[in-house]
Amino acid sequence: MLAAAAVPLLARAAMLSWYPPPPPQIHDEFSYLLQSDTFAHGRVANPTPPFWEHFETEYTLFKPVYASQYQPAQGIILAAGEIVFGNPWFGVWLSMGAMCAALCWGLSYVLPLRWALFGSLIAALQFGIFGLWMNSYFGGAVAGAAGALIMGSLVRMSIPAKARSSAALCATGLILLFASRPFEGALWFAVATVWVLFRTTRAAPRPNWLTLAPPFLAVFGMGALALAWYNWRITGSPWDPPYLEYRRIYGTPQPFWWQGPVQIGWFRFPELRNNYLNQLHLYQQRSSLWGILAAEGQRLKDFWEFFIGPLLTPALLFVGYIARNKKLRPWIWVSIPFILDKATYHAWFPAQNAPETVLIILLLVQCWRHMMSWRRNRGFGVALSRQLVAACCLAIVLGGIGRAMEPVLPRSFRHFPPIWESLYPARRLRDDVSARLEKIPGKHLLFVVYSPDHCFCEEWVFNGADLSSQKIVYARSLSAASDAGLANYLYDHDVWVVEPDARPYTLSRMDDSVTEKTARLETDSVAARN
C-alpha cells in the first residue's frame, strides 16, 4: 500500500519545479475552491454578501447562504491542503496517493497481492500522474478510494476475525461516496445490502448480521447525521442537499434521461442561461435514436481515453476469459447498474466513474493476467506484457521531458505531444489579468463586462469565502446605481472594468467621481420615467 501511494506522489512531486500546482480552469473547480476556502475559514457556509447579484455565478448558491452546491468531501480534502501546505492542490495530491493505496488494499482481497499492487500502479500511470484527478480541483480520487474500501470490505467480511472492522470500513466508504457522489453511493449501498444478504459460498459463508450491524450502524449513523447537518446549514433542510437546491434555481445539471427535464424560465444573466440551454440540449438527445447513439459513442471514446488508453487496450482482447472465473463473476454483475447509470445520464465526466474505479482496474488486471499466460504462446504474452509496462513508464518520462522543454520549443510545437496535454492546459486571460492586478498594491474590485456573444464556458466571476478581505474581487456589472453601491461597500478596493471580449481586451481603472456621477444620472432618469 505504501508503494502504491508513493509512486504517484513522488513522480508528481518531482515535476513541481517545472510544473507547479495548476490554476483552476472550469466552473466546478472554482466552486470546490470556494467550498475549500469556506472550510479553511472555520465555516460550513458564508452569509449572503451585500449586492450578491453582482457575484452570481455557476454552481454557487447565494440564498439562503453563500456556498458551493457540492457535497463536502472534496472541499474537506482541498481545505486540508490549504491549511497544512498553504495550497489546496496538495490536498488533491495526497488524495491520489490515498486512492492508489486503497485500490491496492481492496484488490488484494480478490487478486494475488502482487497483482493488486500492479493494478494500483496501472491507475497511477494511466490516470494518476497525468490525469485530470491529480491535476485539477474537480475531484475523483476521494470517490475512487471509497469504492475500493467498499469492495475490499465486502469480501473481507467473510473472515470472522475481521468482520467488525470490515463493516466499519464499508460504512466509511459509503459515507465518503454520499459526501462526494451521492447517486453512486446509493448504488454501492444497494450492492452491499444484496451482497451481505445473499452472497454465500463454501469459501465465503454469509456474514452474521448481529456481528456486522453495530459497527456499521455506528459509523454510518454518525456520517449520515453529519451530512444531514451540512445540508441543513446550507439549504435549511437536512433532507435537501445543496446540489438539488441549485438545480431548482438554475436548471443545471439536467437529470438522467429517464427523469423529466428541469425547466427554468428566467435568468438574470445570459451566461447562466446559456449554460442551462447547453445542458438542456445534451439532455434532449434522448429524443432521437441517432442522438442517443452519438452521445453513447462519445462517452465510450472519452471513457477509453481516460481510463484505458492505447497502452492498456491490448489486454482487453482477453476480456472473454473473465466470465469463466467464478471468483470474479459477481463483480461483473455488480458493474451493470453503474454502466446503466452512466449510459442514461446526459453528460459524462471522469469523476462520475470514480466510484467504479476499482471495478475497472479489476477488469483490466484480470485481462492482463490472461494476456501474460496466453496458452498459444506464453513467451509472447510475457514479452508483450513487459513491453507495455515499459511503454507506460516511458510515457511518464517523455511527458516530464516535454513539459520541461516547452519554454524553448517553437510555438507551433507546444502541446504537440498529447501525452502531456491534460497536464498543461492553455493559460486563460483571467489568469493574466489576475497576475497583473496582483502586482499593483492594494485591493481591487473588477467589474467584468461581457459582449453579447460571450461563451458561458469562459466565466470570470468567481470569488472566495471572504469578499471584503479578498485581494481581487470579481463582479458583474448590473446598473450604474448598483455598481456604485457595491464600490461604496468595498470602499477600500480600487475599482476596475475589464472587457475580456474586446480585441485586444481592455482593463481600465474607474474613477470614483465617474461612478457616483453615472449612478446619480441613472437615478434621475428612473425618477423622471416614474
Secondary structure as the mmCIF struct_conf table of DSSP 4:
data_model
#
loop_
_struct_conf.conf_type_id
_struct_conf.id
_struct_conf.beg_label_comp_id
_struct_conf.beg_label_asym_id
_struct_conf.beg_label_seq_id
_struct_conf.end_label_comp_id
_struct_conf.end_label_asym_id
_struct_conf.end_label_seq_id
HELX_RH_AL_P HELX_RH_AL_P1 LEU A 2 ALA A 14
TURN_TY1_P TURN_TY1_P1 MET A 15 TRP A 18
BEND BEND1 TYR A 19 TYR A 19
BEND BEND2 PRO A 21 PRO A 21
HELX_LH_PP_P HELX_LH_PP_P1 PRO A 22 PRO A 24
BEND BEND3 ILE A 26 ILE A 26
HELX_RH_AL_P HELX_RH_AL_P2 HIS A 27 ALA A 40
TURN_TY1_P TURN_TY1_P2 HIS A 41 GLY A 42
BEND BEND4 VAL A 44 ALA A 45
STRN STRN1 ASN A 46 ASN A 46
HELX_LH_PP_P HELX_LH_PP_P2 PRO A 47 PRO A 49
TURN_TY1_P TURN_TY1_P3 PRO A 50 PHE A 51
HELX_RH_3T_P HELX_RH_3T_P1 TRP A 52 PHE A 55
TURN_TY1_P TURN_TY1_P4 GLU A 58 TYR A 59
STRN STRN2 THR A 60 LEU A 61
BEND BEND5 LYS A 63 VAL A 65
STRN STRN3 TYR A 66 TYR A 66
STRN STRN4 ALA A 67 SER A 68
BEND BEND6 GLN A 69 TYR A 70
BEND BEND7 PRO A 72 PRO A 72
HELX_RH_AL_P HELX_RH_AL_P3 ALA A 73 PHE A 85
BEND BEND8 GLY A 86 ASN A 87
TURN_TY1_P TURN_TY1_P5 PRO A 88 PRO A 88
HELX_RH_AL_P HELX_RH_AL_P4 TRP A 89 LEU A 107
TURN_TY1_P TURN_TY1_P6 SER A 108 VAL A 110
BEND BEND9 LEU A 111 LEU A 111
HELX_RH_AL_P HELX_RH_AL_P5 LEU A 113 ALA A 123
HELX_RH_PI_P HELX_RH_PI_P1 ALA A 124 GLY A 128
TURN_TY1_P TURN_TY1_P7 ILE A 129 PHE A 130
BEND BEND10 GLY A 131 GLY A 131
TURN_TY1_P TURN_TY1_P8 LEU A 132 MET A 134
BEND BEND11 ASN A 135 PHE A 138
HELX_RH_AL_P HELX_RH_AL_P6 ALA A 141 ARG A 156
TURN_TY1_P TURN_TY1_P9 MET A 157 SER A 158
BEND BEND12 ILE A 159 ILE A 159
HELX_RH_3T_P HELX_RH_3T_P2 PRO A 160 LYS A 162
HELX_RH_AL_P HELX_RH_AL_P7 ALA A 163 PHE A 178
TURN_TY1_P TURN_TY1_P10 ALA A 179 SER A 180
HELX_RH_AL_P HELX_RH_AL_P8 PRO A 182 PHE A 198
BEND BEND13 ARG A 202 ALA A 204
HELX_LH_PP_P HELX_LH_PP_P3 PRO A 205 ASN A 208
HELX_RH_AL_P HELX_RH_AL_P9 TRP A 209 THR A 235
BEND BEND14 GLY A 236 GLY A 236
TURN_TY1_P TURN_TY1_P11 PRO A 238 TRP A 239
HELX_RH_AL_P HELX_RH_AL_P10 PRO A 242 TYR A 250
BEND BEND15 PRO A 253 PRO A 253
STRN STRN5 PHE A 256 PHE A 256
TURN_TY1_P TURN_TY1_P12 TRP A 257 TRP A 258
BEND BEND16 GLN A 259 GLN A 259
HELX_LH_PP_P HELX_LH_PP_P4 GLY A 260 VAL A 262
BEND BEND17 ARG A 268 PHE A 269
HELX_RH_AL_P HELX_RH_AL_P11 PRO A 270 TYR A 283
HELX_RH_3T_P HELX_RH_3T_P3 GLN A 284 SER A 287
BEND BEND18 SER A 288 SER A 288
HELX_RH_AL_P HELX_RH_AL_P12 LEU A 289 PHE A 303
HELX_RH_PI_P HELX_RH_PI_P2 TRP A 304 ILE A 308
HELX_RH_AL_P HELX_RH_AL_P13 GLY A 309 LEU A 312
HELX_RH_3T_P HELX_RH_3T_P4 THR A 313 ARG A 324
TURN_TY1_P TURN_TY1_P13 LYS A 326 LEU A 328
HELX_RH_AL_P HELX_RH_AL_P14 ARG A 329 ALA A 343
TURN_TY1_P TURN_TY1_P14 THR A 344 THR A 344
STRN STRN6 TYR A 345 TYR A 345
BEND BEND19 HIS A 346 HIS A 346
HELX_RH_3T_P HELX_RH_3T_P5 PRO A 350 GLU A 356
HELX_RH_AL_P HELX_RH_AL_P15 THR A 357 MET A 372
TURN_TY1_P TURN_TY1_P15 SER A 373 SER A 373
BEND BEND20 ARG A 375 ARG A 376
HELX_RH_AL_P HELX_RH_AL_P16 ARG A 378 MET A 405
HELX_RH_3T_P HELX_RH_3T_P6 GLU A 406 VAL A 408
BEND BEND21 LEU A 409 LEU A 409
HELX_RH_3T_P HELX_RH_3T_P7 ARG A 411 PHE A 413
TURN_TY1_P TURN_TY1_P16 ARG A 414 HIS A 415
BEND BEND22 PRO A 417 PRO A 417
HELX_RH_3T_P HELX_RH_3T_P8 PRO A 418 TRP A 420
TURN_TY1_P TURN_TY1_P17 GLU A 421 LEU A 423
BEND BEND23 TYR A 424 TYR A 424
HELX_LH_PP_P HELX_LH_PP_P5 PRO A 425 ARG A 428
HELX_RH_AL_P HELX_RH_AL_P17 LEU A 429 GLU A 438
TURN_TY1_P TURN_TY1_P18 LYS A 439 LYS A 439
BEND BEND24 ILE A 440 GLY A 442
STRN STRN7 LYS A 443 VAL A 448
TURN_TY1_P TURN_TY1_P19 PRO A 452 ASP A 453
TURN_TY1_P TURN_TY1_P20 PHE A 456 CYS A 457
BEND BEND25 GLU A 458 GLU A 458
BEND BEND26 ALA A 465 ALA A 465
HELX_RH_3T_P HELX_RH_3T_P9 LEU A 467 SER A 469
BEND BEND27 LYS A 471 LYS A 471
STRN STRN8 ILE A 472 ARG A 476
HELX_RH_AL_P HELX_RH_AL_P18 ALA A 480 TYR A 489
TURN_TY1_P TURN_TY1_P21 LEU A 490 ASP A 492
STRN STRN9 HIS A 493 GLU A 499
TURN_TY1_P TURN_TY1_P22 PRO A 500 ASP A 501
BEND BEND28 ALA A 502 PRO A 504
STRN STRN10 THR A 506 ARG A 509
HELX_LH_PP_P HELX_LH_PP_P6 MET A 510 ASP A 511
HELX_RH_AL_P HELX_RH_AL_P19 ASP A 512 ARG A 529
#
